[in-house]
Amino acid sequence: MHKRTEMIESHHLLESLLKLASTCKSGFSAIVPQEWVPRVLTAMERNDLAGRGRPASSYRIAYVRNGTRVLRADPAVRALSTSPIWLAVADRRLALVSPSSWNTTHASWITADKNGVQAAKGVFELLWCGAHQNGPPVLKSTERRSAVLIYLARGLTDTAIAGQLHVTERTVRREIRALMTATGSATRFQLGLRTALGVLSPPVLDRPENTRPQETRADPGLKVRS
């Protein structure tokens, strides 16, 4: 029986996650580093959750890519470019959460608290919608596109963004549509939230080497070239 919330030492994180995968009964969702995927799938197969006795919908794994390909093609396994956290949700009754920075001063924990489990499940669903089986698509980086992402995360309207960038609202909407399509975001809010979480800054923009974003001035605007 788990305590309502239990702290986990960072070096026990993978061990705890694999235990959840190997003991859950009805469903398992996780966001993990790519190198953990084979071990998580093996744990679930031993539990038969990913085996012949269960549909693929019983489990979903989103992994943060490390530059290599996952050996196993699986529609229930998708790729992310980055994630602010590692997490796992088992049977909608237990959740494991850890910052992905691996900073030992940050706490990792496992919880049976209903609200905590629901929150972890909500974060998973948000990130899962932006994950892709063959890896996230990449958009060519432009100063304007980067600025649009920043302003969306700040909650600015199309009109306000257009004013800051000295372009038309139609241009802003076109950039937002391109970003939503590339990230699988169904709404502007989803796109802005993913950006604020830090999930979209590296993933969708392919910034050429030896280029740097313009400095942010003291005023609310960003100086960018159209």
N, C-alpha and C positions, 0 to 999 in steps of 0.2 A: 504494500500500500504506500503510495507516494504522499509525502507531506503536501500541503496546499501549494507551497513554493519552496524549492530546494536549490541552493546555489551549487554550481558545478565548477571544479577546477578546469582551467583551460586545456590541460593535457589529457583530461578525461572526456573532452567534448565529443570526439569521434566515437569513442567507446559507448557513451551514453546514447548517441544518435543511432548507432547500429543496434543497440539493445531495443530501442523503440521500434525500429524497422523489423526486427526479428520476432517481436512479441505482439504487435498490433493484430487486430482481428478483422476489421472491416474497411480500413482505409488509411493511407499514409501519404503525406505531402511533405516535400522538403526542398530547401534551397541550400546547395552545398558547393564546395569547390569541385572542379572537374575531376581531380584525382581521387575523390571519394566515391564517385559514381559506381565503379565496378564493385566495390565492397558493399555499398548500400543495396545494389541489385542482388548480390549474392545473399545478403542477409534476408531479403524479402523472399527470394526463391526458396531458401531453406524453410521459411515460414509459409511458403506456397502462395503468398500474396501476389507475386509477379509470375507465378507458375501457371500451369494449365487449368488449375481449378478456379482461377479468378480472372475476371475481365480486366483489361488494361486500365479501365476507369477507376479501379480500386487504388491505384497509386499514381502519383505525378511527381516528377523530380525536375527541378530547374537547377542548372549548374552554371557556375561562372567559368567561362572558357580560360584555359591557360595556354592556348596556341596550338594544341594538338587535337586530333579528332577522337571522339568517343568511339570505342570499337564496336559497340552494339547499336544498331538502328532501332529506335523504339519511339512510337508516337506519343508515349507518355513521358518522354524525356526531352526537355527543351533547353536551349542555351541562352544565357544572358551575357552581356559584356561586363557587368559589374552588379554588385548588390551591397547595400549598407549592412546587411545582417546575414547570418546563417540561421536557419530555423528548420524545425520539423514538427508536424502535427500528426498525432496518432489517434485514430478512432474518434476524433473530435472531442477527446477528453484529456489529452496530455499535449503540452507544447514545450518544445525546447528552443531557446532563443539565445543567440550570442552575437556580439558585434563582429563584423568580418575583418576588422582591423588587426585582430590577434593581439591587441594591446592587453597585457596581463593585468593592467589596472582596471580594465572594464569587466564587469561581472557577466557571467553566463548563468542561465538558470533553466530549470524545468518546472513547469507549473501545471496543476490540475484545476486552478481557478477558472471558472467558466468564462469570465470576462477576459482574462488573459489568453485563454485558448482561442476565443472568438477574434480577439485583436490579431493574434498571430496568423490565424486563418485568413483574415482580411488582407493582411500584408502579403501573404502568399498569393492570393487571388489577383491582387493588383500587379505583382511582378510577373506572375504566370501569363497574364494577358499580353505582356510585352515581350515574352520569350519566344524563341523560334527554334524549330527542330533542326534547321541547318545553320543556326547562328543568326544573330540579329543583322539586318541589312545596314549598310553604311551609306550615309549621305555625304556628298562633297561638302567640306567645310567652307563657310563664308563668314565674314565678320557679322553680316546682317543676320544670318541664321543663328549664330551663336548668341547675338544680342536678343533675338526674339525668344530664345529659350530662357535666357536670364530674366527678361521682363515677364514672361509667363509665370515663372517661379515666384516672382514678386507679386503676382496677382493683377498686373495692369490689363486694361481693356485694349481691344484692337485700336481704338481711337488714340488712346494714350501712347501705345507702342508706336503707331504711325507718326505721332507728333515727335516722339523722342528720336526716331530714325529719319525723320524728314522724308517719308515716303507715303504713298496712299494706303488707305485701309485695305483696298483690294490686294495690294502687294503683301501686306501683313497676313491677310487671310490665306493667300496662296502659299506663303512660307509655312504657316501653321498646318495647312492641309498636307503638305509634303512631309512634315515632321510626324503628324498623326499616322499617316500611311506607313511610314518607315518603322514606326515603333509599335504599331498595332493598337494605338490608343483610340478608344471609341469616342472620347469626348475631350474637349480642351482642358477640363478639370483634371482628367486622368493624365494628360500630357504634362500639365503644370505640376501636378503632385509628384509624378515620377522624376521630374527634373529637380524639384525641391529635395527629394530623398537622395539625390545624387546618382540615380540609376541611369539617367540619360546623357549626362555631360560627356563622358568618354564614348558611349556606345554608338550613338547615331552620327556623330560627326567625325569624319576622317580628316584630321588636320595634318597638312603636309609638314614634313620635318623642317626644322629651322625657322618655323613661324611661331609667333607668339600673339596672343590676343591683345587687343588694345587695352591700355590701362583704364581702370575705372576711376573717373574723376570724383571730386568731393560732392558734386551735384548729382541728382538722381539719374542723369542721362549718361549714356555711353557714347563716346565719339567713334563712329564707324563710318566706313565708306559705303556708299550705296552700290 
